Amino acid sequence: SRHKQPCIVCVRSCPAQTPQRKMGAETVVVQGVAPVVAKEAVKSQTRDRSRSPRAVAQSETDAKLTQDSVLDLDLFDGHSAEDIFRSKDGRSGYTYDDLICLPGHIAFGVHDVTLDANFTRKINLKTPIVSSPMDTVTEHKMAIAMALNGGIGVIHTNLSLEAQIKEVTNVKRYKNGFILDPVCITPTTTLAELDDLRRKCGFTGFPVTENGNMGSKLLGLVTKRDTDFLDNRSSTSVGSIMKKIGDLTVADECIELAAANMIIREKKLGKLPVVTKGGLLIALVARTDISKQAE
């Protein structure tokens, strides 16, 4: 009978020092509340005890319907995409775990869906996907792949100024079907070294440039037919057996892919180098890529 804090309703047997009402063998004692509140509590208990089986069943049915309606409302909980992405008040960025998409019925066709989004005020993306400007994520290869799929790649800045310019230039010059980073060799490369390179790379034809790098002056092209049946492979250099630039068919840097493919078909070439007016190698078109595009 001695509570440190007043309670609402306490069911027990106790002496009549507090407002109380007899209910069979029990006494409902209300401590710390007005007698009117105690009276309402007693009436509530009386109603609960006087329910018929039919009333109890109806009460359970009503409770189930109420629970089902709450679950239905939960399906519509949250925010629409319009509220999240186009609200003037919402300027937050989201990551993968921030949003949960709930499936639902749509009243439109797939052909009505557009994923166009603005990356900047002047750059529009067909697919709103951007690759991170990290040195382990985005350089020219990733930027090209993102662009081909409608997105965009941001090249990282952990490079020298010259290297950054080269990466951006590779992206800007890319045309689907052109090889922008072919493996090049120098004219002093021996046939033994060339054999090792072939086993490592998996192909047999290589452009020969002054310093063995892309973007330098093209000197010639060496293929498997040029090196077959030759002895002294450790002492014979590529420069002595390659097909020199004067005997090669080359394409101008402004050529379109369709025209380059036509040249390869008509002249039965394995590879077509693309050079600048100064003779610098900037790309390569291969016959095998034509077959892949046809497939």
Summary of the structure (lengths in Angstrom):
residues: 295
radius of gyration: 40.1
end to end distance: 90.0
largest distance: 120.9
contacts: 691
relative contact order: 0.06
helix: 38%
strand: 17%
